[in-house]
Amino acid sequence: MTLEYLGRKWAMLILLEIYKGGGRIRFGELRNRLDGITSKVLTTRLKELEEQGLLLRHVDAVSVPFKVEYALTAPGVEVIEIIKDLKSWALRWMIDNLDCQGQDCSECTL
C-alpha cells in the first residue's frame, strides 16, 4: 500500500521538497518549487501523504489569509533516507540519474 502512494506522480518530489525546505514548508512555496504541478494535484498528494502518516498539516488560523504548512513526520524523514539509498543504488549500478550528476550520496542535500 505504501508503494502505491509513494509511486504516484509527484509524491516523492513533494517529500523531497519539504525535506529541502528544512522539513517544513508552506503550501504556496511548495507549489512554486514544483514546476508543472497543479494546485489540485498537489492538494490531493498532500492529503494522501498525510493519511499515510508521512506529513503533518498545520493551519495557522490566527493570520489572514490562513497559513497552511506541511511538515515531515518521523516516518517521513525515514522515507527520505530510503530515497537517498535508492539514489546510491542507482549510482552504484550506473542507472542514469541526470539530476545527481554523479554527486556523492554522503554529500547529497537532495
C-alpha positions as CSV (number, residue, x, y, z in Angstrom):
1,M,0.0,0.0,0.0
2,T,2.9,2.4,0.8
3,L,4.5,1.8,-2.5
4,E,1.1,2.6,-4.2
5,Y,1.2,6.1,-2.6
6,L,4.9,6.8,-2.9
7,G,4.9,5.6,-6.5
8,R,2.2,8.2,-7.5
9,K,3.4,11.1,-9.7
10,W,4.8,13.9,-7.6
11,A,4.7,12.1,-4.2
12,M,8.4,11.6,-3.7
13,L,9.2,15.0,-5.2
14,I,6.8,16.6,-2.7
15,L,8.6,14.8,0.2
16,L,12.0,15.8,-1.1
17,E,11.0,19.5,-1.5
18,I,9.6,19.5,2.1
19,Y,12.9,18.0,3.2
20,K,15.0,20.5,1.3
21,G,12.8,23.3,2.9
22,G,14.0,22.3,6.3
23,G,11.3,19.7,7.0
24,R,8.5,22.3,7.0
25,I,7.1,24.3,4.1
26,R,4.0,26.4,3.2
27,F,1.6,25.2,0.5
28,G,2.3,28.2,-1.8
29,E,6.1,27.8,-1.5
30,L,5.8,24.1,-2.2
31,R,3.7,24.7,-5.3
32,N,6.2,27.2,-6.6
33,R,9.1,24.8,-6.1
34,L,7.3,22.0,-8.1
35,D,7.3,23.2,-11.7
36,G,4.3,21.9,-13.6
37,I,2.2,20.6,-10.7
38,T,-1.4,21.9,-10.4
39,S,-2.8,23.0,-7.1
40,K,-5.4,20.3,-7.3
41,V,-2.8,17.5,-7.8
42,L,-0.6,19.0,-5.0
43,T,-3.6,19.1,-2.6
44,T,-4.5,15.5,-3.4
45,R,-1.0,14.2,-3.0
46,L,-0.5,16.1,0.3
47,K,-3.7,14.6,1.7
48,E,-2.6,11.1,0.7
49,L,0.8,11.6,2.3
50,E,-0.8,13.0,5.4
51,E,-3.2,9.9,5.5
52,Q,-0.1,7.7,5.3
53,G,1.4,9.4,8.3
54,L,4.4,10.9,6.3
55,L,3.3,14.5,6.7
56,L,1.6,16.7,9.3
57,R,-0.7,19.6,8.2
58,H,-0.7,22.7,10.4
59,V,-3.2,25.5,9.8
60,D,-2.5,28.9,11.4
61,A,-6.0,30.3,11.7
62,V,-4.8,33.4,13.5
63,S,-3.4,35.2,10.4
64,V,-5.5,36.3,7.4
65,P,-5.3,34.7,5.0
66,F,-4.8,31.3,6.8
67,K,-1.3,29.9,6.5
68,V,-1.1,26.2,5.9
69,E,2.2,24.4,6.5
70,Y,3.3,20.8,5.9
71,A,6.0,19.1,7.9
72,L,7.6,15.7,7.7
73,T,6.8,13.2,10.5
74,A,9.4,10.8,11.8
75,P,8.3,8.2,9.2
76,G,8.5,10.9,6.5
77,V,12.1,11.6,7.5
78,E,12.9,7.9,7.3
79,V,11.4,7.8,3.8
80,I,13.9,10.5,2.8
81,E,16.7,8.2,4.0
82,I,15.3,5.4,1.8
83,I,15.2,7.7,-1.2
84,K,18.9,8.5,-0.6
85,D,19.6,4.8,-0.5
86,L,17.8,4.4,-3.8
87,K,19.9,7.2,-5.3
88,S,23.1,5.5,-4.0
89,W,21.9,2.2,-5.6
90,A,21.3,3.9,-8.9
91,L,24.7,5.5,-8.9
92,R,26.4,2.2,-8.0
93,W,24.7,0.4,-10.8
94,M,25.2,3.2,-13.3
95,I,21.5,3.9,-13.6
96,D,21.1,7.2,-15.3
97,N,20.2,10.0,-12.9
98,L,20.9,13.3,-14.6
99,D,19.8,15.4,-11.6
100,C,22.5,13.9,-9.4
101,Q,25.4,14.4,-11.9
102,G,27.3,11.7,-10.1
103,Q,27.3,13.6,-6.7
104,D,28.5,11.5,-3.8
105,C,25.4,10.5,-1.8
106,S,27.2,11.2,1.5
107,E,27.3,14.9,0.5
108,C,23.8,14.9,-1.0
109,T,21.3,17.6,0.0
110,L,18.6,16.3,-2.3
